[in-house]
Amino acid sequence: MRRLFILASLFALTFSHQVYSQCAGSIPLLCDANGDFFVDADDIAAIGAAKGSLSSGPADIRDIDGDGTITVLDAKQCTAHCSLPDCSDGTWTTYFVDCEAETPGNGTHSAPWNNLESANSVLLGPGDRIRLRRGTVCNGMLRPQGAGTEDRRILIGAYGEGHLPRIDGQGVVSAAVHLDDVSHLVLKDLELTNPGDPSEPRRGVFLTSTERKVSNIEIRDLYIHDVTGPVGFNGTAKRGGGIIADSRFRTTDTQIDGVLIENNRIEDVGRSGIYFDGSSASTSDRPRVWEDWPAAGQNIVIRGNTLKRLQGDAIVAHGTAGAVIENNVVSVGNLAGRDWTSPDRNCAAGIWTWNSINTLIQRNEVSGYRFGQSATDGCDGTGFDIDNEQEGTIIQYNYSYNNEGGFILLCSDDEPHTAHVRYNLSVDDGKVLNVSPCKFPTVGTFDDIKVYNNTFVTAKPLTALETIPQSVISNAGDFQFANNIVYATAEQSEPLACGDHCTNNLFYNMPPSGTGFVMGDPLFVDVWWRGLGRLDAGAAFRILPGSPASAAGLGLVIPEPREDYFGNQVPANPAIGMHQLQ
């Protein structure tokens, strides 16, 4: 008889809210401890509170296993039958926030808090959740306290139907969401904004390690926009913007370990889109690439984000070891760029790294970066950047389009800063190479930077120091430029400056440079295709059979990747450029 009762109750759980209401008074739902014909967090909490009590009999809907006693196992089994989101098994709690509710409530689904201060006052434990109601707006800052565990992370997100719940910092708080010294936490499904006073840095999300190590953080599926703050060329301004991470205590141990920033949309922020500072260690503490660097940010992944209309840089990994920046789409930045010759210069690039080792930057798209206020009043404005104070950086499989400052900024350095730039596509960028003594008055060289198997298509391929075209790279060192296609869409009379180790490149519509060069039309599928989309762009600039670039690549004495721009295997006799014919 009890089995039939349970089956009837479970059958009722499959119906919608309307069916629950119609059934009121006829079939009580299994696990519905408060009798409201929903199974939710309130019911699970009630069952958990009654653990150890004897059931009232065979019809006690709290005793799901029918053993005569209310236990944690009953609560756990009831979580599988939730008809509303966010049930708890009695060992964790879900708190609900509805900032448009008329009364403060107690944080339950039926009586949610109506302000962020209540959520900030709770010490969260493993598995706890804070849910904000969709379609509502909360003003101020969400600053959760506590910590989860590796297998039971804290979750902060949304519930209900409608638009993402919005937190508006109103320009009076440092961040719409501040995660300070919290670990094992997921932040997702929120809209964040923080417009207002530009004199102090503002953020959408601010992740900080102030007094202890922070680990296992996931920041995903957020919409962050209209964050204002200072936009100058300094560390304070750079630590303002969309998503900012900042390590704030000095230690030789890891300060931030295991952060995934994924699938966020960031628009109209100043200064930075995503700026990740994973260590308080100085550049003098940075080891070589083959050495461990425990003080650096570890296991940092920035993936699948979309960033638009940025005052400065889009994505920067700073103080990290082995960071991965991939599959991001960036359009329009360096809007605050200013005169590179002035002491008040303001310089920014799309994606780059600094004071870091072994950074992987791949399969990203950067377009529309501005040089600054005009063709003469600006600084950098490149899609990518091999800066000083970094080593072991790989930039591969990226699409760079219509960036006024050029495809890539190369900073000379007096310290080791190895980098491989390979299998990228650059279309209509203002320069092929922007070479600069970024540590001026220290000049240094471009030793150990290798640019190979890339495809460059632009009206006037050139190398420049910001606004000054260069006929030679005087401090090239052993900089290598090899196996690249350089295609001028308008006939040129000047060759490309590409250093003393410029070899085996294909040039079209312009004089050749270096040694072992190839001349001729590379036979692209559609050289006049223009637009966005990394794979669509790549498809247009594949080489056709019979191309002089095919199987003409030089066997380089450097680690070869196994794949080209499209994921094709690189043969023993590679083609010149980013595409390998199969």
Secondary structure as GFF3:
##gff-version 3
##sequence-region A 1 582
A	DSSP	alpha_helix	2	12	.	.	.	ID=ss1
A	DSSP	alpha_helix	17	23	.	.	.	ID=ss2
A	DSSP	alpha_helix	41	49	.	.	.	ID=ss3
A	DSSP	alpha_helix	72	78	.	.	.	ID=ss4
A	DSSP	three_ten_helix	79	81	.	.	.	ID=ss5
A	DSSP	beta_strand	94	97	.	.	.	ID=ss6
A	DSSP	alpha_helix	116	120	.	.	.	ID=ss7
A	DSSP	beta_strand	123	124	.	.	.	ID=ss8
A	DSSP	beta_strand	129	133	.	.	.	ID=ss9
A	DSSP	beta_strand	137	139	.	.	.	ID=ss10
A	DSSP	beta_strand	145	146	.	.	.	ID=ss11
A	DSSP	beta_strand	154	159	.	.	.	ID=ss12
A	DSSP	beta_strand	166	168	.	.	.	ID=ss13
A	DSSP	beta_strand	175	180	.	.	.	ID=ss14
A	DSSP	beta_strand	185	188	.	.	.	ID=ss15
A	DSSP	beta_strand	191	194	.	.	.	ID=ss16
A	DSSP	beta_strand	203	209	.	.	.	ID=ss17
A	DSSP	beta_strand	214	220	.	.	.	ID=ss18
A	DSSP	beta_strand	223	227	.	.	.	ID=ss19
A	DSSP	alpha_helix	235	238	.	.	.	ID=ss20
A	DSSP	beta_strand	241	247	.	.	.	ID=ss21
A	DSSP	beta_strand	256	262	.	.	.	ID=ss22
A	DSSP	beta_strand	265	269	.	.	.	ID=ss23
A	DSSP	beta_strand	272	277	.	.	.	ID=ss24
A	DSSP	three_ten_helix	283	285	.	.	.	ID=ss25
A	DSSP	beta_strand	297	303	.	.	.	ID=ss26
A	DSSP	beta_strand	306	310	.	.	.	ID=ss27
A	DSSP	beta_strand	315	318	.	.	.	ID=ss28
A	DSSP	beta_strand	320	321	.	.	.	ID=ss29
A	DSSP	beta_strand	324	326	.	.	.	ID=ss30
A	DSSP	beta_strand	329	333	.	.	.	ID=ss31
A	DSSP	beta_strand	351	354	.	.	.	ID=ss32
A	DSSP	beta_strand	356	357	.	.	.	ID=ss33
A	DSSP	beta_strand	360	362	.	.	.	ID=ss34
A	DSSP	beta_strand	365	369	.	.	.	ID=ss35
A	DSSP	beta_strand	382	386	.	.	.	ID=ss36
A	DSSP	beta_strand	390	391	.	.	.	ID=ss37
A	DSSP	beta_strand	393	396	.	.	.	ID=ss38
A	DSSP	beta_strand	399	401	.	.	.	ID=ss39
A	DSSP	beta_strand	406	411	.	.	.	ID=ss40
A	DSSP	beta_strand	419	422	.	.	.	ID=ss41
A	DSSP	beta_strand	425	427	.	.	.	ID=ss42
A	DSSP	beta_strand	433	436	.	.	.	ID=ss43
A	DSSP	beta_strand	449	452	.	.	.	ID=ss44
A	DSSP	beta_strand	455	458	.	.	.	ID=ss45
A	DSSP	beta_strand	463	465	.	.	.	ID=ss46
A	DSSP	beta_strand	468	469	.	.	.	ID=ss47
A	DSSP	beta_strand	480	482	.	.	.	ID=ss48
A	DSSP	beta_strand	485	488	.	.	.	ID=ss49
A	DSSP	beta_strand	501	503	.	.	.	ID=ss50
A	DSSP	beta_strand	506	508	.	.	.	ID=ss51
A	DSSP	beta_strand	518	519	.	.	.	ID=ss52
A	DSSP	alpha_helix	534	540	.	.	.	ID=ss53
###
